[in-house]
Amino acid sequence: MTAISTANTASEMVRSATTTALRVAARNLELYDTGNVAGADEVFAPGVIDHNPAADAASGIDGMRVLIAAVLDGFTDTQHRILFQQELPGSWVVLHWRMTGTHTGDVFGFAASGNPVDITGTDIVRVS
């Protein structure tokens, strides 16, 4: 197993990851920072299952595109930092991340506030 405890940006982790699974998991977060909606096709399988799907998404991958676009529309200067990342047996990766940015657009039903945001989350993904 490969474990990394760090505060590197998602982009830095994409470049320095020691395994494909860690690189793909970091790339997922990088898409939100760059607003690269089309990049979802590089990272996610067409049949991806999101257990917190976007409303009205026709498929899992469409839901991922919707979420990336929503972050792009709602926030500026987003940056994901990977606080903890570990690859587990069976191609599973655990990521604990922090996203910072500024709330400059409508997102998830909330009007733009202009305030800085600081959000943390944990993702468990299977990379195959």
N, C-alpha and C positions, 0 to 999 in steps of 0.2 A: 504494500500500500504506500501511496505517496501522499504526504500531508504537507501543507504549506500554511503557515500562520503568517499573515502579512497585512499590509495596508496598501498594496500596490493597486494602481488603477487597473480596470479591466483590460485596457489596451496593452499595458505593460505585461500583464499576465498572459495575454494571447501570445506575445512575442517570446516570453521566457518559460512557458509551461514545459514540463518535462515529459508529458504524455499527451497523446491525442485527446483523450477524454477530458483532461484538465483544460486543454486549449479550447476545445469546443464549448465547454461550460463557461469559460471566461468570455468567449466570443459572443455567446448569448447576451451577456450583460453589455458588452461593447456596442451591440446593435442599438440599444436604448440611448447610449451616449452620442452616437453618430446620427441617429434617426434613420438608419439604413433599413427601411421596411423591406426592400427586395432581398436583403441579406438573410431574411428568415428562411428563404429557400435553400441557402447554403448550410444553415445550422440545424433546422428542424426537418424531421422526416415528414412526408406528406400526411401520414396518419398519426401525427403527434397527438397525445392526449394531455390536455391541460385540465387539471382538477379544479381550477378556478377560471372557467372559460369566460371570454368576453361575450357580452350579450349580443344576440343576433348574428353571431359568427357562423358561417356555413360549415366550417370544419375547424379542427384544432389549429392548423397552420394559418387559416384566415384569422382566427382569434389572436394568434401571436402577432400577425401583421397589425391588427387593430390596436393591440396594446402598445406596440412600438410607436405607431402613429400618434396615439393618445399622449404618450410621454413627450414626443416631439412637439405636439401642439400645445401642451400644457406647461412645459418647463423649458427654460433656457439654461445654458451652461451646465447641463447635467453631467455628473461624473460618478461612476460607480467605482467603489474601492472594494476589493476583496479582502475581508478581514480574516476569513478562515476558509480554506479549501482542502478537501480531502477526497481522494479517490478510494473507493471501496471495491471489494470483489464483485464480480458480475457487471462491471461497467457502470457502476453507480458513482455519482459525484455529489458531495455535499458542499454547498457554498453558503457562507454567511457574508452578506454584503451591506454596504452603506451607499446610498445615493444622496448626493447634494445637488442643489440647483436653485433656481428662482421660479416661483409660480407666476408665470406671465400670461397664461391662457386658460381657457375653460378646460377642465379635465375631470372626468369621472363625476360630473354633475356639480362641480364646484367652480364658481366664477374666479377669474384671476384675482389674486390678492396682492401681487407684487412682493410677497414675503419670501425670504429664503426658506428652503425646505431641507430637512435632514431626516431621511427615512432609512430604516434598517430592515432587512428581511433575510430569510433563509430559504434556499431552494434545494430540493433533492431531485436530481435528474439522472436519467439513464442514457448513456451515450453508447450507441452501437454502430 
